[in-house]
Amino acid sequence: MKGCIRISLQRQLYDIKNQVTALATVSKKWRRVNSSLRQYVNTVKSNIKQCPTISIKPTKNITQLIPSQYVYVKSLVNPQCNTVIRTFAGCSILKNNRCNKWQLKLVASDANNQHPYIIGTLAPTSRTGNSGAIFVPYKFSPNGNNLILKAMMEPAGAGGGSINYGYDIIIQNSKQQLATSTQHYLAPANAHFYANNTRVVYLENSSLLPNYPQPGGGSNNGKLVIKNINNDKVLLTKERTDTSYAIKEINSADHTMTITTTHHRFGGKCPRMEDSLGCSSRTTTEEKITLP
């Protein structure tokens, strides 16, 4: 019996050792393997140069918090230059020496690479239909407290449609630290950031207006929302029965936004039902509203 246990433990140790080696090998090749992570590197630029005293390369006290098979990817710094987020990529599911599932681990520290702590892990998620994405660090809120994440979508499978999960946000907790446990929805992909990125305005689906069939990700644009990114509070909502909106222009200089409001009418030739927006009779007006 003892011999069997010893052999079993040796086999497990061998498997763990070789799994870590394989993960390290694959992780170093992640840029060529995963399209979403390649897109992240190409589109989200490190802004660390705006704070010249901060080193780009993570120091040992930071890297030792992350498993060795993860590789450093990207750094973001907040506008106050006192918090740095460093992103590391690694493989969580390996099959035939190829990575089937990538994830990111985030570490925060101060400008001097001191007091590092793990924010958490960002893993691929599927929210609707045959679609998937991994949320990645995108930028800080202007007050430097919150971290905005952007969805990097995977190629959609059958029925996945043109879905895009848009933006999430990570809010500081009671310890004044960032933690992925506070991650939640911020805005859809069509969002507009304005007022030095302290505000976000967007259109989203409304239950007061006929919807598009799912899957497909279409929005009826029946709800207009403006949020304060610094405190994650809703400042304005416009939503009326059988009404859709379009954002025409945002004028930050005079704090106004021009929108078009469309009222839809349904009847015998176009009954009010799912996917009936294409045949509705409509009246469209233009208005200018003051931005909060």
KAMO-V643663 format. One record per pair of residues at least 4 apart in sequence whose ideal C-beta (glycine too) atoms are under 6 Angstrom apart, sorted by the first residue. I is the first residue (numbers start at 1). J is the second residue. Records with the same first field share a line. If there is no record, write none. Layout:
I: J  J
//
This chain:
15: 19
20: 69
22: 94  97
23: 27  69  91
24: 69
26: 91  99
27: 69  71  90  91
28: 71
29: 33
30: 34  37  89
31: 38
33: 99
34: 102
36: 134  152  154
37: 89
39: 43  152
40: 44  136  152
44: 138
46: 74  75
47: 77
48: 54  56  75  77
51: 77  81
54: 77  84  111
56: 75
58: 62  63  72  86
59: 113
60: 64
62: 107  109  116
65: 107  118
66: 70  88  105
69: 90
70: 88  90  105
71: 89
72: 88
73: 87  89
74: 87
75: 84  86
76: 85  137
77: 81  84
78: 83  140  144
79: 142  144
80: 144
81: 111
82: 110  111
83: 108
84: 109
85: 106  108  137
86: 107
87: 104  106  137
88: 105
89: 104
91: 99  102
92: 101  103
93: 100  101
94: 99
95: 100
103: 121  123
104: 122
105: 121
106: 119
107: 116  118
108: 117  119  178
109: 113  116
110: 114  115
119: 178  180
120: 179  180
122: 135
124: 132  134
126: 132
127: 165
129: 159  160  161  163  215
130: 157  158  159  160
131: 156  160  163
132: 154
133: 151  152  153  165
134: 152
135: 149  151  168
136: 150  152
137: 147
138: 148  149  150
139: 148
140: 144
141: 145  146  229  230
142: 196  197  198
143: 230
145: 172
146: 169  171
147: 170  178
148: 167  169
149: 168
150: 167
151: 165  166
153: 164
156: 160
159: 215
161: 215  216  217
162: 217
163: 217
164: 189
166: 187  188  189
167: 186  187
168: 183  185  186
169: 186
170: 178  182  183
171: 182  232
172: 176  178
173: 177  179  182
187: 191  200  202
188: 202  204
190: 202
191: 200  202
192: 201  250
193: 197  200
194: 199  250  252
195: 199
198: 229  230
200: 227  229
201: 226
202: 225
203: 221  224  245
204: 219  223
205: 219  220
206: 222  223  239
208: 222  241
209: 220  222  242
210: 274  276  277
211: 220  274
212: 218  275
213: 274  275
220: 244
221: 244  245
222: 244
223: 239
224: 238  245
225: 237
226: 235  236  292
227: 234
228: 233  235
235: 292
236: 292
242: 264
243: 263
244: 262
245: 259  261
246: 260
247: 259
248: 258  260
249: 258
250: 257
251: 256
255: 291
256: 288  290
257: 289  291
258: 288
260: 284  286
261: 285
262: 282  284
263: 283
264: 280  282
265: 281
266: 270  272  280
270: 276  279  280
272: 276
//
